[in-house]
Structures are given as C-alpha cells and as structure tokens.
C-alpha cells in the first residue's frame, strides 16, 4: 500500500472532501511542503487514504496572528481554531499554513 504524504484527524475528513476546509496549520516538522505538491491524504487515526490534494499556497503565522480568514478556511471559529492549534502543538508559536484543494 502506498503511504500517505499528510494526515488529518478523522473529524476533518468531511470538511476537506466538501471543500469547507482549505488550509491546514502545521508545525516545523511539516514545513517542507511547497506550491504544486500533490499529496496523498490519510486519516491520522488509521492512516486510511481518503483523497488527494494539491498545495496551492504556503505561509507562516504565529498563534497570535491567526485571523478570522484563517478560521473561515479551517471551517471553525477563531476561538476554536486557536484552541485546537494550542492543543495539538502545546508551547509552540510559529506555524506553517498550507493552502490546498482536493483534486
């Protein structure tokens, strides 16, 4: 079986497939993706493949600099986004935004 290039928590699968979640915010360990990359996407919980995405943009952001636009692209409120990021990446402040679209 071919390995996935990136994984998402299962709770985000439906939003990704429906085009409601169009960015992901990651730490430095996943800062290597670049515009034009085609990535196999799997679920974090079981590595099950569920779609292929194309990276359409990359940028950096701090937790404090997250905006309503980031939240909209994540399909959640800004408060929820900041909470989720802080939970996944405790004690970190520098993040990498990966814009994507399903292909």
Backbone as JSON Lines, residues from 0, in Angstrom:
{"i":0,"aa":"X","n":[0.85,-1.19,0.0],"ca":[0.0,0.0,0.0],"c":[0.89,1.25,0.0]}
{"i":1,"aa":"X","n":[0.51,2.22,-0.79],"ca":[1.27,3.47,-0.88],"c":[1.05,4.3,0.39]}
{"i":2,"aa":"X","n":[2.12,4.85,0.97],"ca":[1.96,5.65,2.19],"c":[1.33,7.02,1.89]}
{"i":3,"aa":"X","n":[0.7,7.58,2.91],"ca":[0.13,8.92,2.79],"c":[1.24,9.95,3.0]}
{"i":4,"aa":"X","n":[1.07,11.11,2.35],"ca":[2.04,12.19,2.49],"c":[1.72,13.11,3.67]}
{"i":5,"aa":"X","n":[0.44,13.17,4.03],"ca":[-0.02,14.04,5.1],"c":[-1.27,13.4,5.7]}
{"i":6,"aa":"X","n":[-1.47,13.6,6.99],"ca":[-2.66,13.06,7.63],"c":[-3.43,14.18,8.34]}
{"i":7,"aa":"X","n":[-4.73,13.93,8.48],"ca":[-5.63,14.83,9.2],"c":[-6.43,14.0,10.18]}
{"i":8,"aa":"X","n":[-6.82,14.61,11.29],"ca":[-7.72,13.93,12.21],"c":[-9.01,13.6,11.46]}
{"i":9,"aa":"X","n":[-9.56,12.44,11.75],"ca":[-10.76,11.96,11.07],"c":[-11.89,12.98,11.11]}
{"i":10,"aa":"X","n":[-11.97,13.75,12.2],"ca":[-13.07,14.72,12.33],"c":[-13.05,15.8,11.24]}
{"i":11,"aa":"X","n":[-11.92,15.95,10.53],"ca":[-11.81,16.95,9.47],"c":[-12.09,16.39,8.07]}
{"i":12,"aa":"X","n":[-12.22,15.08,7.95],"ca":[-12.35,14.45,6.63],"c":[-13.53,15.0,5.83]}
{"i":13,"aa":"X","n":[-14.69,15.07,6.43],"ca":[-15.88,15.53,5.71],"c":[-15.72,16.96,5.21]}
{"i":14,"aa":"X","n":[-15.17,17.85,6.05],"ca":[-14.96,19.24,5.65],"c":[-13.95,19.35,4.51]}
{"i":15,"aa":"X","n":[-12.92,18.53,4.52],"ca":[-11.93,18.55,3.44],"c":[-12.58,18.1,2.14]}
{"i":16,"aa":"X","n":[-13.29,16.98,2.19],"ca":[-13.91,16.45,0.98],"c":[-14.97,17.4,0.4]}
{"i":17,"aa":"X","n":[-15.65,18.15,1.29],"ca":[-16.69,19.08,0.84],"c":[-16.13,20.44,0.44]}
{"i":18,"aa":"X","n":[-14.82,20.64,0.61],"ca":[-14.2,21.92,0.25],"c":[-14.43,23.01,1.28]}
{"i":19,"aa":"X","n":[-14.86,22.65,2.48],"ca":[-15.09,23.65,3.54],"c":[-13.81,23.93,4.33]}
{"i":20,"aa":"X","n":[-12.86,23.01,4.31],"ca":[-11.56,23.2,4.96],"c":[-10.53,23.25,3.85]}
{"i":21,"aa":"X","n":[-9.89,24.41,3.7],"ca":[-8.98,24.62,2.57],"c":[-7.56,24.98,3.0]}
{"i":22,"aa":"X","n":[-7.29,24.96,4.3],"ca":[-5.93,25.14,4.81],"c":[-5.7,24.16,5.94]}
{"i":23,"aa":"X","n":[-4.43,23.96,6.23],"ca":[-4.05,23.26,7.44],"c":[-2.88,24.02,8.04]}
{"i":24,"aa":"X","n":[-2.83,24.04,9.35],"ca":[-1.78,24.77,10.06],"c":[-0.94,23.74,10.8]}
{"i":25,"aa":"X","n":[0.34,23.71,10.47],"ca":[1.24,22.68,10.98],"c":[2.47,23.28,11.64]}
{"i":26,"aa":"X","n":[3.23,22.42,12.33],"ca":[4.46,22.89,12.96],"c":[5.63,22.71,11.99]}
{"i":27,"aa":"X","n":[6.82,23.0,12.45],"ca":[8.01,23.0,11.59],"c":[8.27,21.64,10.95]}
{"i":28,"aa":"X","n":[7.87,20.55,11.6],"ca":[8.12,19.22,11.04],"c":[7.4,19.0,9.71]}
{"i":29,"aa":"X","n":[6.39,19.82,9.43],"ca":[5.66,19.71,8.16],"c":[5.73,21.01,7.35]}
{"i":30,"aa":"X","n":[6.87,21.7,7.49],"ca":[7.05,22.98,6.8],"c":[7.67,22.83,5.42]}
{"i":31,"aa":"X","n":[7.92,21.61,5.0],"ca":[8.63,21.36,3.74],"c":[7.74,21.33,2.5]}
{"i":32,"aa":"X","n":[6.43,21.32,2.67],"ca":[5.54,21.28,1.51],"c":[5.64,22.58,0.72]}
{"i":33,"aa":"X","n":[5.48,22.47,-0.61],"ca":[5.57,23.66,-1.45],"c":[4.45,23.68,-2.47]}
{"i":34,"aa":"X","n":[4.19,24.87,-3.02],"ca":[3.13,25.05,-4.01],"c":[3.35,24.07,-5.17]}
{"i":35,"aa":"X","n":[2.27,23.41,-5.55],"ca":[2.33,22.45,-6.64],"c":[2.47,21.01,-6.2]}
{"i":36,"aa":"X","n":[2.84,20.8,-4.93],"ca":[2.95,19.43,-4.43],"c":[1.59,18.74,-4.5]}
{"i":37,"aa":"X","n":[1.58,17.49,-4.92],"ca":[0.38,16.65,-4.95],"c":[0.56,15.63,-3.82]}
{"i":38,"aa":"X","n":[-0.38,15.64,-2.87],"ca":[-0.23,14.84,-1.65],"c":[-1.37,13.84,-1.46]}
{"i":39,"aa":"X","n":[-1.0,12.63,-1.12],"ca":[-1.99,11.63,-0.68],"c":[-2.38,11.97,0.75]}
{"i":40,"aa":"X","n":[-3.67,11.97,1.02],"ca":[-4.16,12.37,2.34],"c":[-4.79,11.18,3.04]}
{"i":41,"aa":"X","n":[-4.41,11.0,4.29],"ca":[-4.97,9.92,5.09],"c":[-5.48,10.42,6.43]}
{"i":42,"aa":"X","n":[-6.21,9.54,7.1],"ca":[-6.69,9.83,8.45],"c":[-5.57,9.54,9.44]}
{"i":43,"aa":"X","n":[-5.39,10.42,10.4],"ca":[-4.36,10.26,11.43],"c":[-4.6,8.99,12.23]}
{"i":44,"aa":"X","n":[-5.85,8.72,12.55],"ca":[-6.18,7.62,13.45],"c":[-5.85,6.24,12.87]}
{"i":45,"aa":"X","n":[-6.07,6.05,11.57],"ca":[-5.87,4.71,11.0],"c":[-5.06,4.7,9.7]}
{"i":46,"aa":"X","n":[-4.53,5.87,9.3],"ca":[-3.74,6.01,8.08],"c":[-4.55,5.71,6.81]}
{"i":47,"aa":"X","n":[-5.87,5.59,6.92],"ca":[-6.7,5.29,5.75],"c":[-6.71,6.45,4.77]}
{"i":48,"aa":"X","n":[-6.35,6.16,3.52],"ca":[-6.35,7.17,2.46],"c":[-7.78,7.63,2.18]}
{"i":49,"aa":"X","n":[-7.99,8.96,1.99],"ca":[-9.33,9.41,1.63],"c":[-9.38,10.44,0.52]}
{"i":50,"aa":"X","n":[-8.26,11.06,0.11],"ca":[-8.29,11.96,-1.04],"c":[-6.87,12.37,-1.41]}
{"i":51,"aa":"X","n":[-6.78,13.11,-2.49],"ca":[-5.51,13.69,-2.93],"c":[-5.71,15.2,-3.0]}
{"i":52,"aa":"X","n":[-4.71,15.94,-2.51],"ca":[-4.79,17.39,-2.54],"c":[-3.6,17.96,-3.3]}
{"i":53,"aa":"X","n":[-3.79,19.2,-3.77],"ca":[-2.7,19.96,-4.36],"c":[-2.44,21.16,-3.46]}
{"i":54,"aa":"X","n":[-1.17,21.39,-3.13],"ca":[-0.79,22.56,-2.33],"c":[-0.86,23.78,-3.23]}
{"i":55,"aa":"X","n":[-1.68,24.77,-2.83],"ca":[-1.87,25.97,-3.64],"c":[-1.21,27.21,-3.03]}
{"i":56,"aa":"X","n":[-0.7,27.1,-1.82],"ca":[-0.03,28.22,-1.19],"c":[0.6,27.8,0.13]}
{"i":57,"aa":"X","n":[1.59,28.53,0.56],"ca":[2.21,28.31,1.87],"c":[2.57,29.66,2.47]}
{"i":58,"aa":"X","n":[2.53,29.72,3.78],"ca":[2.92,30.94,4.5],"c":[3.2,30.57,5.95]}
{"i":59,"aa":"X","n":[3.68,31.54,6.71],"ca":[3.91,31.32,8.13],"c":[2.98,32.22,8.93]}
{"i":60,"aa":"X","n":[2.71,31.81,10.16],"ca":[1.83,32.57,11.03],"c":[2.15,32.22,12.49]}
{"i":61,"aa":"X","n":[1.93,33.17,13.37],"ca":[2.04,32.89,14.8],"c":[0.63,32.68,15.35]}
{"i":62,"aa":"X","n":[0.55,32.08,16.51],"ca":[-0.75,31.83,17.13],"c":[-1.53,33.13,17.3]}
{"i":63,"aa":"X","n":[-0.84,34.19,17.73],"ca":[-1.49,35.48,17.97],"c":[-1.95,36.14,16.67]}
{"i":64,"aa":"X","n":[-1.29,35.83,15.56],"ca":[-1.61,36.48,14.29],"c":[-2.7,35.75,13.49]}
{"i":65,"aa":"X","n":[-3.22,34.65,14.01],"ca":[-4.31,33.97,13.31],"c":[-5.51,34.91,13.2]}
{"i":66,"aa":"X","n":[-6.19,34.86,12.05],"ca":[-7.28,35.78,11.78],"c":[-8.6,35.04,11.54]}
{"i":67,"aa":"X","n":[-9.65,35.82,11.41],"ca":[-10.96,35.27,11.06],"c":[-10.89,34.55,9.71]}
{"i":68,"aa":"X","n":[-10.06,35.05,8.8],"ca":[-9.92,34.4,7.49],"c":[-9.34,33.0,7.66]}
{"i":69,"aa":"X","n":[-8.31,32.85,8.49],"ca":[-7.76,31.52,8.76],"c":[-8.86,30.61,9.32]}
{"i":70,"aa":"X","n":[-9.62,31.14,10.26],"ca":[-10.69,30.35,10.88],"c":[-11.73,29.92,9.85]}
{"i":71,"aa":"X","n":[-12.09,30.84,8.97],"ca":[-13.06,30.52,7.91],"c":[-12.52,29.42,7.01]}
{"i":72,"aa":"X","n":[-11.24,29.5,6.66],"ca":[-10.62,28.49,5.81],"c":[-10.51,27.13,6.51]}
{"i":73,"aa":"X","n":[-10.52,27.15,7.84],"ca":[-10.49,25.92,8.63],"c":[-11.91,25.43,8.97]}
{"i":74,"aa":"X","n":[-12.9,26.24,8.61],"ca":[-14.32,25.95,8.88],"c":[-14.58,25.84,10.39]}
{"i":75,"aa":"X","n":[-14.09,26.85,11.12],"ca":[-14.35,26.92,12.57],"c":[-14.22,28.37,13.01]}
{"i":76,"aa":"X","n":[-14.61,28.63,14.24],"ca":[-14.46,29.99,14.77],"c":[-12.99,30.24,15.1]}
{"i":77,"aa":"X","n":[-12.62,31.51,15.18],"ca":[-11.24,31.86,15.51],"c":[-10.87,31.34,16.9]}
{"i":78,"aa":"X","n":[-11.77,31.46,17.83],"ca":[-11.52,30.96,19.19],"c":[-11.26,29.46,19.18]}
{"i":79,"aa":"X","n":[-12.08,28.73,18.43],"ca":[-11.9,27.28,18.33],"c":[-10.59,26.94,17.65]}
{"i":80,"aa":"X","n":[-10.27,27.65,16.57],"ca":[-9.02,27.41,15.85],"c":[-7.82,27.57,16.77]}
{"i":81,"aa":"X","n":[-7.78,28.67,17.49],"ca":[-6.65,28.91,18.4],"c":[-6.57,27.82,19.46]}
{"i":82,"aa":"X","n":[-7.7,27.39,19.95],"ca":[-7.75,26.33,20.96],"c":[-7.23,25.01,20.4]}
{"i":83,"aa":"X","n":[-7.69,24.66,19.19],"ca":[-7.27,23.41,18.55],"c":[-5.76,23.42,18.29]}
{"i":84,"aa":"X","n":[-5.25,24.52,17.77],"ca":[-3.81,24.62,17.48],"c":[-3.0,24.51,18.77]}
{"i":85,"aa":"X","n":[-3.43,25.18,19.81],"ca":[-2.72,25.13,21.09],"c":[-2.76,23.72,21.69]}
{"i":86,"aa":"X","n":[-3.86,23.0,21.46],"ca":[-3.99,21.63,21.98],"c":[-3.06,20.68,21.21]}
{"i":87,"aa":"X","n":[-3.02,20.81,19.9],"ca":[-2.2,19.92,19.08],"c":[-0.71,20.23,19.24]}
{"i":88,"aa":"X","n":[-0.39,21.52,19.32],"ca":[1.01,21.96,19.4],"c":[1.24,22.81,20.65]}
{"i":89,"aa":"X","n":[1.21,22.2,21.82],"ca":[1.41,22.99,23.05],"c":[2.79,23.64,23.09]}
{"i":90,"aa":"X","n":[2.83,24.83,23.65],"ca":[4.09,25.56,23.85],"c":[4.81,25.92,22.55]}
{"i":91,"aa":"X","n":[4.06,26.01,21.45],"ca":[4.64,26.45,20.18],"c":[3.91,27.7,19.71]}
{"i":92,"aa":"X","n":[4.61,28.53,18.96],"ca":[4.0,29.78,18.5],"c":[4.18,30.03,17.01]}
{"i":93,"aa":"X","n":[5.15,29.4,16.37],"ca":[5.41,29.6,14.94],"c":[4.81,28.43,14.16]}
{"i":94,"aa":"X","n":[3.97,28.75,13.17],"ca":[3.29,27.71,12.41],"c":[3.39,27.95,10.91]}
{"i":95,"aa":"X","n":[3.06,26.91,10.16],"ca":[3.14,26.92,8.71],"c":[1.75,26.63,8.15]}
{"i":96,"aa":"X","n":[1.24,27.56,7.36],"ca":[-0.08,27.43,6.76],"c":[0.09,26.8,5.38]}
{"i":97,"aa":"X","n":[-0.65,25.73,5.16],"ca":[-0.63,25.05,3.86],"c":[-2.03,25.2,3.26]}
{"i":98,"aa":"X","n":[-2.13,25.97,2.16],"ca":[-3.39,26.1,1.43],"c":[-3.47,24.93,0.47]}
{"i":99,"aa":"X","n":[-4.67,24.37,0.31],"ca":[-4.81,23.22,-0.58],"c":[-6.18,23.13,-1.21]}
{"i":100,"aa":"X","n":[-6.27,22.3,-2.24],"ca":[-7.57,21.97,-2.84],"c":[-7.56,20.49,-3.17]}
{"i":101,"aa":"X","n":[-8.73,19.87,-3.06],"ca":[-8.87,18.47,-3.45],"c":[-8.79,18.37,-4.96]}
{"i":102,"aa":"X","n":[-8.13,17.32,-5.43],"ca":[-8.07,17.11,-6.89],"c":[-8.55,15.7,-7.21]}
